[in-house]
Amino acid sequence: MSAAWEVFVVFLRLGLTSFGGPVAHLGYFREAFVAQRRWLSEHAYADIVALCQFLPGPASSQVGMVVGLSRAGYLGALAAWIGFTLPSAVALILFALGLSRYGNLIPAGALHGLKVAAVGVVAQAVWGMARSLCPDAPRITLMALAAVAVSLVPSPACQLGVMVVAGLIGARRFRSSDAVPHEPLSVPVGHGLALLCLVAFAVLLVGLPFAARASGNHAVALFDAFYRAGALVFGGGHVVLPLLQAAVVPPGWVDNDTFLAGYGAAQAVPGPLFTFAAFLGAAGTLAPNGWSGGALCVVAIFAPSFLLVFGALPFWERLRRHGATRAALAGVNAAVVGLLLAALYHPVWTSAVLAPADFALALLALVALAVWRVPPWAVVLACALAGWGLQAAGIA
């Protein structure tokens, strides 16, 4: 229990301070679990990120689940998810219940400062991972080509294709002696339970629409809509928004103005964007709504992630042991750095660095993180205050 509590406390702190979207979250996670606490090596962490990039759903939350699972078993996975998800889910439910007037107390400059902080976080992650995972010319080239491809064709399908191609190149180009030695992860999930989870994932995906129509129960229909959103979206984050809008606006569960207001609020809170489901469940016109509706929708949208992580991880761990797989992973990990590099430019840089003052603040944030070793939460707070100050001074 003490290990699970430790996982919960660490992820709760991340859930309160991790602004900037899924790419920034991976940067925060790397700093917390690789650089600071050394729960994972750089290569083990990159392998986890690669697996979660292949799975549908919110990649950063799934990485958190795997970290919690490897650290403290099943309770650790649950603790990681609750800690990381709870702050933003509660904030968005409160917003849906009519407390939006408090949002006006947060200056726009402070919110912009939080975006600038994400630039420093992601830049540090890209630099640190590139030094470890791209040590030679072929892998640097693979990283650059992956960044170019994803920048020119910014779609989840392209990201998935880039990683597949990088794995094939790695398997042929990098000898097993060039690849990193296998570093086992602590995976308490047995193969029997893994298969059961994969079967449950498929049964729910196929069966829930029939159950919703047969029962006529709104709670079942809600669970079905949000489960499908979590199960069918690659790339996570903003990619899930069109699916959610199509699920809740046309049937009249949430009107479009409310949907857009909640989306705006979701940009101002830390943690995973998938907690937007909490707002939609709480703001619904039909029962269950409020706290129960918000909780139901959050559980539904994240349920596929649990089933897929538990179902895939044991087989992933077995694959990682083979020399050919490790060689392929050397290519995939280089591509992961390229994906992060592309994301550093868009959307992180393009949405945050709009003026010379923004560039200066982002540079200071990077130096504070990489050179002065200031804790990420302190950098986030300082950037928010600096953004507020720059706005008040008329500089930004």
KOLFINU-848746 format. One record per residue (C-alpha): residue in one letter; x, y negated, z. Coordinates in pm, whole numbers, plus 50000, padded with zeros to 5 digits. Example, Ala and Ser with C-alpha at 12.3 -4.5 7.8 and 13.67 -1.06 7.14 Angstrom:
KOLFINU-848746
A512305045050780 S513675010650714 
This chain:
KOLFINU-848746
M500005000050000 S502874976150075 A504224979849720 A500784973149574 W500404942649800 E503774929949681 V502644934049320 F499384915749396 V501134886149560 V503604882049273 F500894884049007 L498584860949201 R501354834849197 L501724840348822 G497964838348777 L497974804248947 T500904789848750 S501084807448409 F499874781048165 G500534782047793 G498884813347655 P500054849447606 V503474841347462 A504274818847756 H502964845847991 L505524870347853 G508184844247926 Y506964840148282 F506874878048325 R510394882248195 E511694855948436 A509824871448731 F510464908448671 V513694910148469 A515734879748570 Q514614873748931 R513394906249086 R515084930948848 W512144954648858 L512884961948490 S515854959648258 E515714937247952 H515354967247722 A512664984647929 Y510704952047938 A511044947747561 D509824983547508 I506744976047721 V506084944347521 A506434963947196 L503904990047310 C501384963747419 Q501794944747092 F500674976446912 L497564980747130 P494394960347081 G493534936647364 P495374909947563 A499074918747534 S500274898547834 S497654913748067 Q498524948547942 V502224942148007 G501244931948359 M499294964248404 V502304985048295 V504634965648527 G502244970948819 L501785007748730 S505535014348714 R506104995549041 A503255008349260 G501195034049072 Y497495030648998 L496935006049282 G499804985449144 A498174983548800 L494894972448957 A496674947749185 A498554932548892 W495364928048692 I493364913448981 G496154889749085 F496764876848734 T493084874548633 L491354862648950 P492354825548956 S491214817048604 A488104839148626 V486954822248949 A487704787648809 L485714794148492 I482754808848680 L482694777948903 F482784756248594 A479874775648447 L477894771048767 G477874733648725 L481094721548883 S482434706748558 R482444671948715 Y485634681348899 G487354686348565 N487354648948518 L489724645848813 I492504662448610 P494184635848390 A494674644648024 G498374636548062 A498774663248331 L497154689248106 H499484679547824 G502444682648061 L501424718648125 K501634725747751 V505114710147742 A506184732648031 A505214762647816 V507764751347554 G510584754547806 V509324788047935 V509024803747589 A512344789147470 Q514144804247770 A512494837947705 V513454837647336 W517044828247414 G517464854147688 M515854882347491 A517784873547175 R521114876147358 S520254911147482 L518204925547198 C519864909646892 P523604914546959 D524734919446598 A524184905446250 P521644931746130 R519374926546430 I519734888546414 T518734890846047 L515774913146133 M514714888346402 A514894859246156 L512984877845883 A510274887346132 A509944851146240 V509754839545877 A507094865245785 V504874857946083 S505264820346035 L504204822445671 V501364847345732 P500124840346087 S497734869346141 P497574899046380 A497724922646081 C500994906945970 Q502434909646321 L501554946546335 G502964952445987 V506214934446072 M506734956446376 V506034988246178 V508494978045906 A511094967946167 G510745001946332 L511275019945999 I514324998445924 G515685004546273 A515245042346242 R517275042445919 R519745014445987 F520685018646353 R522315051146452 S521235065846782 S524665056546920 D523895020046838 A520585021547015 V520205014947384 P520355045547614 H516985056747741 E515925039048061 P512985058448206 L509905040448330 S508025052748633 V504835065748471 P502545083548720 V499905090648454 G499785127148348 H499125137847991 G495745152848083 L494505120348234 A495975101247940 L493945121947693 L490855117347909 C491345079447900 L491725079347521 V488555100347484 A486685077247723 F487855047147521 A486475061947199 V483225074547355 L482435040547507 L483295022347185 V480945044346982 G478295051247245 L477715017447410 P475885001747109 F473445031047106 A473015028947483 A472324991447462 R469644995947196 A468045026047364 S467895010747711 G466944975147619 N468874964947930 H470674931547903 A473464942348139 V474284971947911 A474134949147606 L476534924747774 F478934952547866 D478794966047510 A479484932147348 F482434923547570 Y483854959047566 R483924958147184 A485604924047190 G488344937547414 A488704969647214 L488834956546858 V490954925046874 F494664926546794 G496684896746902 G494504887447199 G494124851647310 H492414828947061 V491794857746820 V488954870347043 L486984837747025 P485194843746690 L484074878046810 L482754863847136 Q480964835446964 A479304859746723 A478284881647018 V476724855547249 V475614825247042 P473334839846766 P471214860447011 G470834829547233 W472674843047537 V474814811147540 D474184780147327 N476974767647103 D477594735347297 T478024754847619 F480314779147440 L482564750947320 A482574734047662 G483684766547822 Y486374771147560 G487714736647644 A487764745348014 A489584777947939 Q492474757947793 A492934739648124 V493284770048351 P496244793748391 G496144830748327 P494754851048034 L492344834947788 F490264866947802 T488854853648131 F486734831147909 A484434861347933 A483794851648297 F482484817848187 L480224832947920 G478824858848160 A478154832848429 A476644807348188 G474264831948024 T470554824147997 L469504859548093 A470234879648407 P472764891348505 N474474857648505 G476244836548766 W478824855348970 S477494889948880 G477334882148508 G480844867348512 A482274897548695 L480494921948461 C481854905448147 V485414903048282 V485414940048372 A483944948948033 I486464929347825 F489474943048017 A488224979248048 P489604989647706 S493034976747808 F493154999248114 L492035029547915 L494495023147631 V497455015747861 F496865046748071 G496185067247759 A499195056147554 L501925051447814 P502825088147887 F503185095747516 W505125063247463 E507495072947744 R508105107047583 L508755091047243 R511235066547396 R513495095447502 H514385105747146 G517405090846973 A515485083446652 T512785065646850 R515365044947039 A516915035046708 A513485024946577 L512855005646899 A516084986546844 G514514973346524 V511104967646684 N512634948646976 A514494925746737 A511194919346560 V509524911746894 V512074884146949 G511264871246601 L507554870846684 L508274851147001 L510484827346803 A507684820946553 A505214815546836 L507644791247000 Y507184769146695 H503454775046645 P501314771946849 V503544763747149 W505744736147001 T503234721746756 S500524717747021 A502824703047288 V505674682747133 L503864653346975 A506234624847066 P509884619047164 A508854618447531 D507414653547493 F510674666247345 A512634650547631 L510364666447890 A510534700547719 L514334698547709 L514484690148080 A512134719148153 L514384743147961 V517514730748140 A515744733448477 L514764769448406 A517914782048234 V520694762148403 W519404749648737 R517364781248801 V514364761648924 P511354784748989 P508894784348698 W505974773248917 A507984742549025 V508814734248663 V505134737348569 L504104714048853 A506864689048769 C505864688448401 A502214682348494 L503194653148717 A505584639748453 G502894641848185 W500524622948412 G503184596548477 L504024592648108 Q500354587848027 A499944562148304 A502994543248178 G501634543447825 I504624563147693 A502644593847592 
